Amino acid sequence: MYLKPSLFLVFNLCFIPSDAQTFSARVLDMETKQSIPYATVETGLNQGLITNEDGEFTFSLENVKQPQDSIFVSYMGYETKGVFFEEAEALKILLTPKTYQLKEVFLTTNILEVDEIIEKVKEHLPKNYATDLTKKKIFFRQSEIGTMKKLDFGFEKSTIDELNKKLIDSIRTIIPNKTSYYKEVVAELYGNYDRYKLNINKAAELYDKNSDISAEGIGKKLEKIFNDNIKKDSYIKIKSGIFSTKMEVDSILKENEEVKAEIEKRKAEGDINFHKQIGNQIANLYEQLFFTEDSKIDVIDKSNRYNFSLENYTVINGMSVYIIPFSPKGGKEFKGVLYVNTQDFAIVRLDFENVKSLSKFELLGISYRNDVFRGKMLFDKDLNGSYSPRYLELNDGGYMGLDRPLKVIEKNKNVKGRRKQNELSLNLKIQGNQLSKYEFVVFESEAINQDYFDKIEEQKLVKATYLSQYDPTFWKDYTIIEPNQAIETFKVVE
């Protein structure tokens, strides 16, 4: 598999004389001139976008359903700013930090303790996060970054002359120390958290095909060695320490041909698995929403096992909110910050990160640690008064290690003499890290009824466009969250 980098683009709030009007800008703090990430940019009723981690955004007027003459940019702790489309005020939007007195954001004589606030958050969960059916216009990005820290095949023995240490070492040279792979999708998502339908409008994959080509060359060489030296009626016994399994050579060959045929079919018709993979990743993001039963982020569900403090107040999109940092008690895993609406006690933003491994395993030379699980959740309020995700980000990764002997033995019961025909012995030492980053952005949302939902037919065959380097024109007719510098500068070296 391949992996992918992060996000960066620079924008200018300007009019571009082309078939479509495109507006790009960077949102900055008026005083410090620092970028403001994840600020809200309203382009119309129930539609808009957010800035990326560098404070940047871009959108095309063609994609705005109810075009207006200005946009409104807001972020917690800052004055909301309106900007006319025709204003060419440089290339930046400067937000002014909001100064306020406590009485301006919290008009009540009933000052709540932080534990009382958390209890009210729980009490209001069913109303604040309703599961009504909606149609959402979304953008989804998956970034995979792999880092190989150590890869030693530990060649010890081979009875096949061609399958020698030199060949094994050459396999090591084609495996890169760092790999990047990216998927990007614009789609329509129908339904709610429990059931949904997905129709992908456009998709891209960004990775290095050269790795495929190199691996294919080695694969063909190994396949030829295999065909020249292994009898078709043999079976392969694979041993690693005290464990072993066996496979019939005929079934291996058949499976290899079936895989090749399936790959060619996907190239020609489109890949139903691509649709399934995107759907599964969105389902996983929904599953991790803090109010769902199976979420790992159990700061509300297991609130008695976390420490909370009321740090301050601020304003988000015109709403006064409590700022509530939290930390784990005992063996819990997360720390972070809750931003809670002072009026309806909805969590409108949640930042979280793990302080310990969520899981780990080490036995018989195999080790694994899930030591990265962090992200953020931003919610918007709809006309019915309930909240739904506007932006979800999840970083999930860990360490994997393997330190085990491996023997591949060919045996054949149909030949005279000893059954063992050939043997390859290795002592594997492999260490690496894998990080997956998922970003989910909702640009438009509208309520639908059950009849509308039932009539939607999913188009599951997807042809994703392969890109060998980031192409900003690929998404020129769509609204997306801007890529970071790692994605923008990704380029395959031919």
N, C-alpha and C positions, 0 to 999 in steps of 0.2 A: 504494500500500500504506500501511497504517497501522502505528503503532508503540506500544510500551507501556512503562510505568514499572516500578519495582522493588518491594521488599517491606517491610511493617511491620504488625504487629498487637500489641496488648497483651493479656496473659493473666493470669488469676488462678487459682491452684490452689484450686478450690472446687467444690462440688457445686451443680449447677443443677437445681432440681426441674422436670423436663419429661419428655418421653417418653424422652429419652436423657440419660445422665450425660456431661457434657462437662467436661473438665479443661483449664485454661489457666494458663500461668505464664510467668515470665521468669526466666532463669538469670543470676545475677550473681556476680562475685567477692566473697567475704566481706569482704576488706580494702578494695578500691578502689571497690566497688559499681559497677564497669563491667560492661556486658553481655558474656556469653560466647557468641560465635557458633559455630554448627555443633557444639554439644555433643550427645552421644548420649543419647537418652531411651529406655530399654528398657521396653516394655510387656508383653513375654512372650517365649517361646522363638522365636528367629529373626524377631522382629517389633519394631517400634518406629519412631522418627522422629528427626529432628535439629532443633535450634533454627535459626531463620533468622539473618540477619546482625545482627539486633538482640537475639539471645538468647531469642527468643520461640517458644513452641510451643502447639498445641492439639490435642486428640484426643477422640474420642467412644468411650466404653466399648463401644458397640455394634459398633465396628469392630475390637475386640480379640478374636482367636480364642480364646486361652487367658487369660481375664482373671485377673489376680492382684490381691492386696490392696494392692500398692504398685508404684511405678515406681522405676527406678534411673537417676540422671543422672550422666554421667561426661564428663570432658574431660581432655586431656593436661595433666599437671602439677598436677592437682587430685585431692582425695579423692573417691571415688565416694560419692554420697549416695542413700539410699533414702528415699522419701516415701510415706506411707500415703495412699490416696485420701481417707479421711475427714479427714485433717489439713487444716485451713484455715489453714495457716501464712502468713498475709498473702497477698500476691499474688506473692511472689518465692521462688525457690529459691537459696540462697546456698551456693556451693561454696568449700571451704577449700583454699588452695594447699597442695600436698603438699611436705613437707620430707623429704629423704632423703639418705643418704650414698651415695657411689658404690658401695660394696660391697653396698648393699641392692638395687640394680637390675642389677648386673653381677657375678655370682658366678662368676668364672673367673680362672685365672692366665694364660690365653692372651689378652692384650690385643691386639686387632687394629688394624692401621693402617687408615685410611679407604679406601685403594685396595683392601685385602684385603676389606673389607666390601662394596664395590661389586662385586667379582668374585664374592663369595658370593651377592649379590643376583641376578646374572646366572645363576649356577649353579642357583639354586632357582626361577627363573621358571616352568619347565614345571609343577612340582609346586604352587607357590603360587597360580597363576592358571589352574586347570584349566577346561576348557570343557564341563563337565557340563550336561545339560539341566535347566532349572529353570522354575518358574512364579513370576513376580514380580508383586506388586501395586505399581504405580508411580504417581507423580505427575510430570507434565512441564509446565514453564512456559517459554514463549518470549516474550522481550521485545524489541521493535524500537524503537529511538529514532533518529529522523532529524533532522538539523539543517541547514537551508539557510543557508549563509553569504552566498551571492550568487546572484541570479537576474536576469539581464538578457537579454531576447530580442533587443535591438538591432534594432528594426524599421527597415527601410530602404526597402522598396518593396512595393506591392501593386497589381495591376491590377483587383482587385475592390473596389468602393467600400465594401461592408459589412465586408470583411476589412481593417480599417484599424488604425492605431496605437492608437486608443482601445480597440478590442476586444482587441488583443494585450495591452495594459496591464491590462485587466480580468481577463484570464486570470492574470496575475501576482498580482493581489490575492487570488485564491481559494486560492493555493498557500501553506499555512502555513509559517512559518519553522522550526517544530518540530512533529514528529508523533510520536505514540505508539501502539503497537499491541501487544496481548497475546493469547496463546493459553494456555489452561490445560486440562489433560487428566488424568483418572484412568483408568487402563487396566490390563489384565492382559497381561503380556509373557511369552511362552513361547519357550523355546529357549536359545541361547547367543550368543556374540559373532558367530558366522559366519552363523547362520540363525535366524530367529525369526518368530513370528506375533504380531500385535498386535490386541487387541480393546479398543476404547475404550468405557468405561462411561458417561462423562459429559464434556462439553466446553463451554468458554466462550470467546467472543471479546470483547475489550474494546477499543473504538476509537470514533472520532467519525464517525458516519454523515453528519453535516452536510457534511463535506468531499465525500462522495459526491454529495450533493444539489446542492451548488454546482457541482461538476465536471460533473454530469449536465446542469445548465442550460446551461452553456457548451457542452457537447458537442452538445446539441440545436440550439443556435444555429449552431454550426459545420456541423452536418449539414444544416441548412436552406440555409445559404449554399452549401454544397457541391452540394446537389441543384439549387438554382436557377441556378447559374452554370457547373457542370461538365457536359460532355456525357458520356452514359453509355458511348459507344464511344471515349472518349479514353483516354490512358494518362498516368500521373503520373511525371515524372522528378524524382528527388530528388538534388541535388548538394551535396556538402560538400567544399570544396577540390577536390582532384584526383579524388575518388571520386564515383561516381554509380550509381544503380540506377533501374529503372523498374517500375511496377506498373500493371496494367490496372484501370481504374476499376470495371468490372463485377465483378472478383474482389474488390476492396476492399469494395464494397457487400454482396456475398454473404457474405463473411467476417464483416462487422459484424452481419448478421442472424443468422448461426449462433452468434456469441458471445452475443447477446441471448437466443436460445432456450436455450442451455446454462445461462446464469445463472438463468433462470426454472425450468428443470428441477431445478437444484441446490436452489433454494429449496423446491421442492415435495417432492423425494424424499430429500434429503440429499446430501452432497458426498463423492464417493469420493476426490477430490483432497485433502481435509482429512486423511483417513486416510493417504494416501500421503506428504503433507508431514511429518506427525508421525513416521511410520516412517523417512523419510529423515533427519530431524534426530537421531533416536535412533541410527541407523546411523552418522551422522557423529561423534556423541559416542563411540560404541564404537571407531570408527576412530582416534580421538585418544588412546585409552588408551595409556599409555607403553610397554606391552609388545607392542603390535601393530606389524606390519611397516611400515605406511604412516603411522604417527603422526608429526606434526610435532614432538612433544615427544620428542626423541631422546636425552635425557640419559643413559639407560642403554645404548641401542644404540650410541651414539657417545660412550661415556664418556671415551675418550682425548682428546676435544676439549673437555672441561669440567674445571674446577678444583673439587675437593671438599675440605671441611674437617669434622672431627669437632668440633662445637661443644659438645655436652653430651648428657645423657641426660634422659629424662622418662618418664612413664607414660601410656599411652592404653588405656582400657578394661581396666585390670589388666595390660597388657603393657608390659614395659620396652622402650624404643625409643631408638635413636640419633637425634640431631638432626644432620642433615648438610646444611648450606647448599652450594649449587653456583653457579658462575658460568661464563660461556663463555670458551673460549680462541679467539683469532683471530676467525673470522667466524661462529661459532655464535650462536644467537639468544636463548637463554633463561637466566634466573637463577631461583633459587627455593630451596626447602627440601624435603629428603626426610626422612621419619620411618620408620625401618627397625627392625622387630622384632629384638631381640638374639638371639632363640632360633632362628627359622626364616628370618631375613633377608628377610622380606616387606616391601615398601613398603606401609605401612598408611595413609599420607597423603602427598600430593604437592601442594605449592603452587608455581605457576610463573607467570612473566610474561615477555613478550618485551622485549629491550633494544634492538632495532632492527627495522625493517620486515621482515616476512617476504617480502614481494614488493612491487615497485613498477614502474610503467610510465609513460613519458612520451614521446609522439610525436604530431606533427601536431596539437597543441592538445588532445590527450586525455591526462589524467593520472590515476593511481590509486596509492594506497599502502595496503597492509594493515599498519597500524601499531599495531593492538591485538590481542593474542592472549594472554589470561591466564585463569587459573582455578584450580580445585583438584579433587582426587580423593580421596575417602575410601573405604576398603575395610573390609569386615567378614569375619570368619572363620566358615565354616559348620561343621557337625558332621563333615564329611569332612576338615577341615583345610585346605581351599583358600579363597581369598579372592575376593570379587566386589564390585562397586561398591555402596556404600551411598548416596553422594551424588556427583554430578558437576556441575561448574559450568564453563561456558566463555563468555568474553566475546570476541567476534570482530568487529572493525570496521576502518574505514579512511576515507580521504579520496578523493573523486572530483572531478575538475575537467574542464570542457569550455570551450574557447575556439576556436570554429570558425564560419565562415560556413555558412549553410544556405539553399539555394534549392529551392523546390517549384514545378515548371513543369508546366502542363497542355499536352499536345500531342495533335493529332488529325490523322491522315493521310487522313481521309475528308471533309475540308472543303476548299473551294477557297481558294487563297491560302496564306499562311504557316501552317505547322503549329502554331506556338506560339499558344496561346489565352490563357492567364493565367500570372501569375508572382507568387510571394511570396518576398521576400528578407529574411533575418534574419542577425544576427551574434551568435550565442549566447555568453554568458559565464555559466557556471554553476559554483558551488563548494559542496560540502557534505560532511557527515560522516554515516556510518551505523554504528550499534553494535547488534549482536545479542547477546543474553544468553540462554543455555540453562541450565535447571536440571532435573536428573533425580534423583528421590528414590525409593529402594526401601524400602517399608514392611514387606513380607512376602516371604519367599522359601522355596520348598520344592522338593526334587528331584522330577523326573518322569522316566519312561522314554520310550523311543522310540515305543512304541505309543500312549501318552497324547498325545505331541506330534503324531503323524501324524493322530490323530482330531480335533484342534482345527481348527475352521473359522473363518476370519476373517470378521467382519462389517464390510465396508468402507464401507458407506453411513453417514455420520456427520452428524447434525444438531447443530451447535454452537449453543449459546444466545448470542444477542447481548446484551451488557450495555453500557449507556451510562455506567454508573458502577460502581465496585466494590461488590459486594453480599456481605457476610460470611455471610449466610444461605444463599447459593447452594451452599456446600460444607459445610453444617452436619452432614451425615450422612457425611462423608468425612474421611479424614486427609490433610492436605496440608502443605506447608511454607508458613508464613505469608508474606503479601505484605509488601513494604516500604512505606514511606510514599508513594512515588511512585504505586504501584498503588492503595493504599488511598484516596488522596485524588483519584484520577482521576475526573473528572466532565465529561460533555459539557455545554457551555453552550448551551442551546436558543436 
